[in-house]
Amino acid sequence: MGLSSATSPGRAGTPNQDLVITAPDLVVLLDGAGGPSEDGGGCLHGVRWYVRQLGSRLSAALLTRPDPIATVLAEAITEVAGLHRTSCDLLHPGTPSSTVAVVRRRAEHLEYLALHDSTIVLAGPADCRTVSDRRVQRIPALRELWQRMARHAVGTAGHTAARRAYIAEELPHRNTPGGYWVAGADPRCAEQAVSGTVPLAGLRSVSLASDGVADYVDAPPAFGREVPPTGLTDWPGAVGLLDRHGPEALIRKVRSAEELDPLGRRWPRFKKHDDATVAHWRL
């Protein structure tokens, strides 16, 4: 079996808030989030610190314990919350948080878990199945605000104001019934993850991607993107590229597409470049 990964920060000189951890029989991918960049989110440590604390604890426990991934995730979230509960406001809606995507081999099966919008691609002999939690796209007010932001070029004052309005509306929906779920300070979010088990015999590969890559393969139609700009209009095409040339090649495709549309006129987005991370495990 071959396992490879790559990650690229959205902007030079800015910390990468994605994290990928690989080990024998395990891949963990996290994509950090918080409040607006102008707002500390009530935490002194920041999103990158949170992602690395959660990732290290989650991966270490998954390598040594047979418990379900969701159980281990809930305990890891509790541990990290304990590290900064006395110094930070963990009830702030913008407190650091992270998507979680995990795959773990157990005997003849593969366990998986996805919390929020990172994507797991399970590739069989003839097709690909994706696992992702896109509940945020079902919130009508957010769709409307996204479309408002899409009317402005990336980097303009209008785009910045619309982005902040979107985030202000999004935060109250975070980790609430009827909203969407992401790893933060409340371990109960782990119960909301999409999880399952598949036989290894039916898989030829499994791939994990943060939304900075996944959105350029299966663009979220509810948020008004056009056909994905990479030229890879489906996951079988993306997996073929990963098989032949590895994760770096897929990230280069994404960066090329972003450079072709730096103002987000054709492919609306929050920023010109997002952190982009891919792991590919050939089985």
BALOBA-1460 file (C-alpha; in Angstrom, 3 decimals):
// residues 283
<rec num="1" residu="m" x="0.000" y="0.000" z="0.000"/>
<rec num="2" residu="g" x="1.221" y="3.513" z="-0.857"/>
<rec num="3" residu="l" x="0.331" y="6.594" z="1.150"/>
<rec num="4" residu="s" x="1.275" y="10.131" z="0.126"/>
<rec num="5" residu="s" x="0.133" y="13.608" z="1.130"/>
<rec num="6" residu="a" x="0.728" y="17.268" z="0.387"/>
<rec num="7" residu="t" x="-0.414" y="20.589" z="1.816"/>
<rec num="8" residu="s" x="-0.090" y="24.172" z="0.646"/>
<rec num="9" residu="p" x="-0.872" y="27.360" z="2.603"/>
<rec num="10" residu="g" x="-3.289" y="29.763" z="1.011"/>
<rec num="11" residu="r" x="-0.831" y="32.647" z="1.196"/>
<rec num="12" residu="a" x="2.910" y="32.849" z="1.674"/>
<rec num="13" residu="g" x="3.819" y="34.054" z="5.139"/>
<rec num="14" residu="t" x="0.436" y="33.065" z="6.583"/>
<rec num="15" residu="p" x="0.267" y="29.968" z="8.817"/>
<rec num="16" residu="n" x="-1.342" y="26.934" z="7.204"/>
<rec num="17" residu="q" x="-4.430" y="26.012" z="9.235"/>
<rec num="18" residu="d" x="-4.750" y="22.620" z="7.517"/>
<rec num="19" residu="l" x="-3.029" y="19.600" z="9.007"/>
<rec num="20" residu="v" x="-2.560" y="16.069" z="7.688"/>
<rec num="21" residu="i" x="-1.155" y="13.264" z="9.834"/>
<rec num="22" residu="t" x="-0.357" y="9.862" z="8.350"/>
<rec num="23" residu="a" x="0.733" y="6.656" z="10.039"/>
<rec num="24" residu="p" x="0.491" y="2.950" z="9.256"/>
<rec num="25" residu="d" x="-3.235" y="2.231" z="8.823"/>
<rec num="26" residu="l" x="-4.324" y="5.812" z="9.643"/>
<rec num="27" residu="v" x="-4.889" y="9.185" z="7.978"/>
<rec num="28" residu="v" x="-6.180" y="12.263" z="9.836"/>
<rec num="29" residu="l" x="-6.930" y="15.531" z="8.019"/>
<rec num="30" residu="l" x="-8.018" y="18.715" z="9.817"/>
<rec num="31" residu="d" x="-8.978" y="22.090" z="8.361"/>
<rec num="32" residu="g" x="-9.094" y="24.845" z="10.965"/>
<rec num="33" residu="a" x="-11.681" y="27.610" z="11.213"/>
<rec num="34" residu="g" x="-12.632" y="30.369" z="13.618"/>
<rec num="35" residu="g" x="-14.378" y="33.698" z="13.506"/>
<rec num="36" residu="p" x="-13.470" y="36.522" z="11.112"/>
<rec num="37" residu="s" x="-9.749" y="37.065" z="10.711"/>
<rec num="38" residu="e" x="-10.249" y="40.475" z="12.308"/>
<rec num="39" residu="d" x="-11.676" y="38.846" z="15.460"/>
<rec num="40" residu="g" x="-9.645" y="36.726" z="17.860"/>
<rec num="41" residu="g" x="-12.653" y="34.505" z="18.512"/>
<rec num="42" residu="g" x="-12.190" y="34.632" z="22.266"/>
<rec num="43" residu="c" x="-9.048" y="32.463" z="22.183"/>
<rec num="44" residu="l" x="-5.509" y="33.602" z="22.953"/>
<rec num="45" residu="h" x="-3.927" y="30.676" z="21.100"/>
<rec num="46" residu="g" x="-5.538" y="30.761" z="17.668"/>
<rec num="47" residu="v" x="-6.795" y="28.302" z="15.099"/>
<rec num="48" residu="r" x="-3.444" y="26.805" z="14.084"/>
<rec num="49" residu="w" x="-2.647" y="25.956" z="17.718"/>
<rec num="50" residu="y" x="-6.047" y="24.324" z="18.147"/>
<rec num="51" residu="v" x="-5.693" y="22.217" z="14.998"/>
<rec num="52" residu="r" x="-2.294" y="20.894" z="16.014"/>
<rec num="53" residu="q" x="-3.361" y="20.132" z="19.574"/>
<rec num="54" residu="l" x="-6.445" y="18.264" z="18.385"/>
<rec num="55" residu="g" x="-4.631" y="16.441" z="15.593"/>
<rec num="56" residu="s" x="-1.812" y="15.147" z="17.762"/>
<rec num="57" residu="r" x="-4.148" y="13.841" z="20.463"/>
<rec num="58" residu="l" x="-6.633" y="12.330" z="18.046"/>
<rec num="59" residu="s" x="-4.051" y="10.503" z="15.952"/>
<rec num="60" residu="a" x="-2.114" y="9.180" z="18.958"/>
<rec num="61" residu="a" x="-5.260" y="7.748" z="20.540"/>
<rec num="62" residu="l" x="-6.524" y="6.218" z="17.285"/>
<rec num="63" residu="l" x="-3.243" y="4.336" z="16.855"/>
<rec num="64" residu="t" x="-3.463" y="2.678" z="20.252"/>
<rec num="65" residu="r" x="-7.169" y="2.273" z="20.999"/>
<rec num="66" residu="p" x="-9.843" y="0.199" z="19.246"/>
<rec num="67" residu="d" x="-12.702" y="2.521" z="20.237"/>
<rec num="68" residu="p" x="-14.914" y="4.033" z="17.507"/>
<rec num="69" residu="i" x="-13.420" y="7.118" z="15.869"/>
<rec num="70" residu="a" x="-16.260" y="9.326" z="17.138"/>
<rec num="71" residu="t" x="-15.605" y="8.261" z="20.728"/>
<rec num="72" residu="v" x="-11.907" y="9.059" z="20.433"/>
<rec num="73" residu="l" x="-12.664" y="12.387" z="18.750"/>
<rec num="74" residu="a" x="-15.006" y="13.448" z="21.560"/>
<rec num="75" residu="e" x="-12.348" y="12.690" z="24.160"/>
<rec num="76" residu="a" x="-9.663" y="14.552" z="22.186"/>
<rec num="77" residu="i" x="-11.920" y="17.617" z="21.924"/>
<rec num="78" residu="t" x="-12.473" y="17.501" z="25.690"/>
<rec num="79" residu="e" x="-8.718" y="17.267" z="26.329"/>
<rec num="80" residu="v" x="-7.912" y="20.252" z="24.125"/>
<rec num="81" residu="a" x="-10.705" y="22.325" z="25.673"/>
<rec num="82" residu="g" x="-9.145" y="21.628" z="29.057"/>
<rec num="83" residu="l" x="-5.847" y="23.112" z="27.887"/>
<rec num="84" residu="h" x="-7.286" y="26.618" z="27.463"/>
<rec num="85" residu="r" x="-10.624" y="26.694" z="29.251"/>
<rec num="86" residu="t" x="-9.357" y="28.973" z="32.019"/>
<rec num="87" residu="s" x="-7.591" y="31.434" z="29.715"/>
<rec num="88" residu="c" x="-9.955" y="31.606" z="26.735"/>
<rec num="89" residu="d" x="-13.660" y="32.127" z="26.090"/>
<rec num="90" residu="l" x="-14.716" y="28.739" z="24.744"/>
<rec num="91" residu="l" x="-18.361" y="29.831" z="24.599"/>
<rec num="92" residu="h" x="-17.513" y="32.472" z="21.987"/>
<rec num="93" residu="p" x="-19.109" y="31.295" z="18.702"/>
<rec num="94" residu="g" x="-15.857" y="31.987" z="16.871"/>
<rec num="95" residu="t" x="-13.658" y="29.951" z="19.211"/>
<rec num="96" residu="p" x="-11.161" y="27.880" z="17.178"/>
<rec num="97" residu="s" x="-12.656" y="24.869" z="15.461"/>
<rec num="98" residu="s" x="-11.799" y="22.363" z="12.753"/>
<rec num="99" residu="t" x="-13.253" y="20.012" z="10.225"/>
<rec num="100" residu="v" x="-12.223" y="16.399" z="10.794"/>
<rec num="101" residu="a" x="-11.712" y="13.636" z="8.225"/>
<rec num="102" residu="v" x="-10.300" y="10.293" z="9.370"/>
<rec num="103" residu="v" x="-9.776" y="6.862" z="7.851"/>
<rec num="104" residu="r" x="-8.373" y="3.925" z="9.800"/>
<rec num="105" residu="r" x="-7.719" y="0.352" z="8.684"/>
<rec num="106" residu="r" x="-8.932" y="-2.313" z="11.075"/>
<rec num="107" residu="a" x="-8.290" y="-5.909" z="9.959"/>
<rec num="108" residu="e" x="-10.171" y="-6.307" z="6.661"/>
<rec num="109" residu="h" x="-12.218" y="-3.117" z="6.950"/>
<rec num="110" residu="l" x="-11.725" y="0.625" z="6.662"/>
<rec num="111" residu="e" x="-13.385" y="2.919" z="9.199"/>
<rec num="112" residu="y" x="-14.122" y="6.507" z="8.222"/>
<rec num="113" residu="l" x="-15.459" y="9.682" z="9.830"/>
<rec num="114" residu="a" x="-16.185" y="13.115" z="8.365"/>
<rec num="115" residu="l" x="-17.209" y="16.172" z="10.376"/>
<rec num="116" residu="h" x="-18.050" y="19.266" z="8.329"/>
<rec num="117" residu="d" x="-16.851" y="19.894" z="4.792"/>
<rec num="118" residu="s" x="-13.578" y="18.065" z="4.238"/>
<rec num="119" residu="t" x="-14.117" y="15.166" z="1.828"/>
<rec num="120" residu="i" x="-13.245" y="11.466" z="1.904"/>
<rec num="121" residu="v" x="-13.218" y="9.689" z="-1.465"/>
<rec num="122" residu="l" x="-13.676" y="5.905" z="-1.408"/>
<rec num="123" residu="a" x="-12.619" y="4.625" z="-4.817"/>
<rec num="124" residu="g" x="-13.741" y="1.178" z="-5.893"/>
<rec num="125" residu="p" x="-12.944" y="-0.736" z="-9.087"/>
<rec num="126" residu="a" x="-15.651" y="1.043" z="-11.083"/>
<rec num="127" residu="d" x="-16.712" y="4.206" z="-9.259"/>
<rec num="128" residu="c" x="-16.077" y="6.635" z="-6.412"/>
<rec num="129" residu="r" x="-18.148" y="7.353" z="-3.341"/>
<rec num="130" residu="t" x="-17.651" y="10.596" z="-1.435"/>
<rec num="131" residu="v" x="-18.233" y="11.196" z="2.270"/>
<rec num="132" residu="s" x="-18.589" y="14.795" z="3.441"/>
<rec num="133" residu="d" x="-20.824" y="16.761" z="5.786"/>
<rec num="134" residu="r" x="-22.158" y="19.779" z="3.895"/>
<rec num="135" residu="r" x="-25.054" y="20.725" z="6.147"/>
<rec num="136" residu="v" x="-23.894" y="24.329" z="6.099"/>
<rec num="137" residu="q" x="-25.086" y="24.546" z="2.484"/>
<rec num="138" residu="r" x="-28.673" y="23.803" z="3.538"/>
<rec num="139" residu="i" x="-29.034" y="27.013" z="5.543"/>
<rec num="140" residu="p" x="-31.086" y="29.391" z="3.333"/>
<rec num="141" residu="a" x="-29.753" y="32.622" z="4.812"/>
<rec num="142" residu="l" x="-26.181" y="31.551" z="4.081"/>
<rec num="143" residu="r" x="-26.947" y="30.756" z="0.460"/>
<rec num="144" residu="e" x="-28.362" y="34.238" z="0.029"/>
<rec num="145" residu="l" x="-25.346" y="35.879" z="1.675"/>
<rec num="146" residu="w" x="-22.936" y="33.818" z="-0.418"/>
<rec num="147" residu="q" x="-24.631" y="35.001" z="-3.590"/>
<rec num="148" residu="r" x="-24.414" y="38.592" z="-2.346"/>
<rec num="149" residu="m" x="-20.677" y="38.167" z="-1.776"/>
<rec num="150" residu="a" x="-20.291" y="36.585" z="-5.222"/>
<rec num="151" residu="r" x="-21.363" y="39.856" z="-6.840"/>
<rec num="152" residu="h" x="-18.135" y="41.493" z="-5.646"/>
<rec num="153" residu="a" x="-14.561" y="40.875" z="-6.772"/>
<rec num="154" residu="v" x="-12.275" y="39.165" z="-4.260"/>
<rec num="155" residu="g" x="-10.269" y="41.740" z="-2.316"/>
<rec num="156" residu="t" x="-12.639" y="44.659" z="-2.791"/>
<rec num="157" residu="a" x="-14.317" y="46.521" z="0.059"/>
<rec num="158" residu="g" x="-17.707" y="45.164" z="-1.023"/>
<rec num="159" residu="h" x="-16.436" y="41.589" z="-0.955"/>
<rec num="160" residu="t" x="-14.872" y="42.074" z="2.490"/>
<rec num="161" residu="a" x="-18.087" y="43.503" z="3.914"/>
<rec num="162" residu="a" x="-20.171" y="40.703" z="2.396"/>
<rec num="163" residu="r" x="-17.754" y="38.071" z="3.705"/>
<rec num="164" residu="r" x="-18.003" y="39.462" z="7.223"/>
<rec num="165" residu="a" x="-21.798" y="39.502" z="6.979"/>
<rec num="166" residu="y" x="-21.736" y="35.857" z="5.888"/>
<rec num="167" residu="i" x="-19.535" y="34.828" z="8.810"/>
<rec num="168" residu="a" x="-21.639" y="36.807" z="11.286"/>
<rec num="169" residu="e" x="-24.690" y="34.868" z="10.100"/>
<rec num="170" residu="e" x="-22.857" y="31.536" z="9.996"/>
<rec num="171" residu="l" x="-21.423" y="31.543" z="13.524"/>
<rec num="172" residu="p" x="-24.767" y="31.243" z="15.382"/>
<rec num="173" residu="h" x="-25.532" y="28.134" z="13.292"/>
<rec num="174" residu="r" x="-22.285" y="26.432" z="14.330"/>
<rec num="175" residu="n" x="-22.821" y="23.323" z="16.493"/>
<rec num="176" residu="t" x="-26.540" y="23.897" z="16.859"/>
<rec num="177" residu="p" x="-29.524" y="21.705" z="15.904"/>
<rec num="178" residu="g" x="-30.620" y="22.635" z="12.415"/>
<rec num="179" residu="g" x="-27.232" y="24.212" z="11.714"/>
<rec num="180" residu="y" x="-23.939" y="22.482" z="11.054"/>
<rec num="181" residu="w" x="-21.321" y="20.735" z="13.179"/>
<rec num="182" residu="v" x="-17.576" y="21.122" z="13.512"/>
<rec num="183" residu="a" x="-14.970" y="20.148" z="16.111"/>
<rec num="184" residu="g" x="-14.636" y="22.969" z="18.638"/>
<rec num="185" residu="a" x="-14.938" y="22.972" z="22.417"/>
<rec num="186" residu="d" x="-18.073" y="20.826" z="22.770"/>
<rec num="187" residu="p" x="-17.399" y="17.066" z="22.451"/>
<rec num="188" residu="r" x="-21.031" y="16.386" z="21.556"/>
<rec num="189" residu="c" x="-20.277" y="17.490" z="17.990"/>
<rec num="190" residu="a" x="-18.543" y="14.127" z="17.429"/>
<rec num="191" residu="e" x="-21.932" y="12.410" z="17.624"/>
<rec num="192" residu="q" x="-23.003" y="14.396" z="14.561"/>
<rec num="193" residu="a" x="-20.194" y="13.201" z="12.302"/>
<rec num="194" residu="v" x="-20.829" y="11.052" z="9.229"/>
<rec num="195" residu="s" x="-19.141" y="7.719" z="9.904"/>
<rec num="196" residu="g" x="-19.129" y="4.121" z="8.777"/>
<rec num="197" residu="t" x="-17.131" y="1.054" z="7.791"/>
<rec num="198" residu="v" x="-16.434" y="-0.472" z="4.379"/>
<rec num="199" residu="p" x="-14.658" y="-3.726" z="3.388"/>
<rec num="200" residu="l" x="-11.133" y="-3.182" z="2.144"/>
<rec num="201" residu="a" x="-11.749" y="-5.753" z="-0.565"/>
<rec num="202" residu="g" x="-14.063" y="-3.302" z="-2.338"/>
<rec num="203" residu="l" x="-11.567" y="-0.407" z="-2.402"/>
<rec num="204" residu="r" x="-8.615" y="0.422" z="-4.597"/>
<rec num="205" residu="s" x="-7.817" y="3.738" z="-2.903"/>
<rec num="206" residu="v" x="-9.053" y="6.281" z="-0.384"/>
<rec num="207" residu="s" x="-8.339" y="10.003" z="-0.584"/>
<rec num="208" residu="l" x="-8.913" y="12.875" z="1.849"/>
<rec num="209" residu="a" x="-9.126" y="16.535" z="0.820"/>
<rec num="210" residu="s" x="-9.770" y="19.813" z="2.585"/>
<rec num="211" residu="d" x="-12.393" y="22.040" z="0.983"/>
<rec num="212" residu="g" x="-9.626" y="24.156" z="-0.527"/>
<rec num="213" residu="v" x="-9.171" y="21.242" z="-2.936"/>
<rec num="214" residu="a" x="-12.506" y="19.431" z="-2.849"/>
<rec num="215" residu="d" x="-14.527" y="22.466" z="-3.931"/>
<rec num="216" residu="y" x="-12.585" y="22.513" z="-7.192"/>
<rec num="217" residu="v" x="-13.612" y="18.954" z="-8.030"/>
<rec num="218" residu="d" x="-17.222" y="18.812" z="-6.862"/>
<rec num="219" residu="a" x="-18.187" y="22.458" z="-6.602"/>
<rec num="220" residu="p" x="-21.083" y="23.102" z="-4.192"/>
<rec num="221" residu="p" x="-23.933" y="23.992" z="-6.575"/>
<rec num="222" residu="a" x="-26.068" y="25.498" z="-3.816"/>
<rec num="223" residu="f" x="-23.464" y="28.215" z="-3.482"/>
<rec num="224" residu="g" x="-23.440" y="29.174" z="-7.127"/>
<rec num="225" residu="r" x="-20.161" y="27.866" z="-8.515"/>
<rec num="226" residu="e" x="-19.916" y="26.899" z="-12.164"/>
<rec num="227" residu="v" x="-18.376" y="23.710" z="-13.507"/>
<rec num="228" residu="p" x="-15.244" y="23.024" z="-11.435"/>
<rec num="229" residu="p" x="-12.342" y="24.986" z="-12.945"/>
<rec num="230" residu="t" x="-9.668" y="22.309" z="-12.672"/>
<rec num="231" residu="g" x="-11.003" y="20.427" z="-15.669"/>
<rec num="232" residu="l" x="-11.526" y="17.457" z="-13.362"/>
<rec num="233" residu="t" x="-15.301" y="17.327" z="-13.460"/>
<rec num="234" residu="d" x="-15.645" y="14.303" z="-11.201"/>
<rec num="235" residu="w" x="-13.775" y="12.396" z="-8.519"/>
<rec num="236" residu="p" x="-12.770" y="9.457" z="-10.758"/>
<rec num="237" residu="g" x="-10.771" y="11.958" z="-12.821"/>
<rec num="238" residu="a" x="-9.179" y="13.449" z="-9.719"/>
<rec num="239" residu="v" x="-8.355" y="10.010" z="-8.313"/>
<rec num="240" residu="g" x="-6.764" y="9.056" z="-11.631"/>
<rec num="241" residu="l" x="-4.525" y="12.116" z="-11.393"/>
<rec num="242" residu="l" x="-3.653" y="11.207" z="-7.800"/>
<rec num="243" residu="d" x="-2.787" y="7.649" z="-8.850"/>
<rec num="244" residu="r" x="-0.519" y="8.844" z="-11.644"/>
<rec num="245" residu="h" x="1.110" y="11.963" z="-10.218"/>
<rec num="246" residu="g" x="0.243" y="12.265" z="-6.528"/>
<rec num="247" residu="p" x="-1.311" y="14.943" z="-4.287"/>
<rec num="248" residu="e" x="1.025" y="17.739" z="-5.370"/>
<rec num="249" residu="a" x="-0.314" y="17.526" z="-8.922"/>
<rec num="250" residu="l" x="-3.914" y="17.974" z="-7.786"/>
<rec num="251" residu="i" x="-2.992" y="20.987" z="-5.644"/>
<rec num="252" residu="r" x="-1.157" y="22.511" z="-8.624"/>
<rec num="253" residu="k" x="-4.361" y="22.115" z="-10.659"/>
<rec num="254" residu="v" x="-6.262" y="24.041" z="-8.006"/>
<rec num="255" residu="r" x="-3.684" y="26.826" z="-7.817"/>
<rec num="256" residu="s" x="-3.692" y="27.151" z="-11.605"/>
<rec num="257" residu="a" x="-7.487" y="27.507" z="-11.624"/>
<rec num="258" residu="e" x="-7.318" y="30.164" z="-8.892"/>
<rec num="259" residu="e" x="-4.743" y="32.152" z="-10.855"/>
<rec num="260" residu="l" x="-6.987" y="32.072" z="-13.924"/>
<rec num="261" residu="d" x="-9.735" y="33.767" z="-11.887"/>
<rec num="262" residu="p" x="-7.973" y="35.859" z="-9.217"/>
<rec num="263" residu="l" x="-10.989" y="38.093" z="-8.560"/>
<rec num="264" residu="g" x="-13.449" y="35.243" z="-8.121"/>
<rec num="265" residu="r" x="-15.695" y="36.450" z="-10.918"/>
<rec num="266" residu="r" x="-16.275" y="33.019" z="-12.439"/>
<rec num="267" residu="w" x="-15.692" y="30.906" z="-9.342"/>
<rec num="268" residu="p" x="-16.795" y="32.946" z="-6.274"/>
<rec num="269" residu="r" x="-14.916" y="32.286" z="-3.042"/>
<rec num="270" residu="f" x="-13.908" y="33.835" z="0.265"/>
<rec num="271" residu="k" x="-10.331" y="34.525" z="-0.780"/>
<rec num="272" residu="k" x="-8.039" y="34.152" z="-3.778"/>
<rec num="273" residu="h" x="-6.328" y="31.072" z="-2.333"/>
<rec num="274" residu="d" x="-7.366" y="28.761" z="0.494"/>
<rec num="275" residu="d" x="-5.185" y="26.304" z="2.365"/>
<rec num="276" residu="a" x="-5.175" y="23.114" z="0.282"/>
<rec num="277" residu="t" x="-4.422" y="19.606" z="1.571"/>
<rec num="278" residu="v" x="-4.704" y="16.123" z="0.047"/>
<rec num="279" residu="a" x="-3.805" y="12.637" z="1.252"/>
<rec num="280" residu="h" x="-3.991" y="9.646" z="-1.113"/>
<rec num="281" residu="w" x="-3.798" y="6.046" z="0.061"/>
<rec num="282" residu="r" x="-3.524" y="3.384" z="-2.646"/>
<rec num="283" residu="l" x="-4.851" y="0.101" z="-1.338"/>
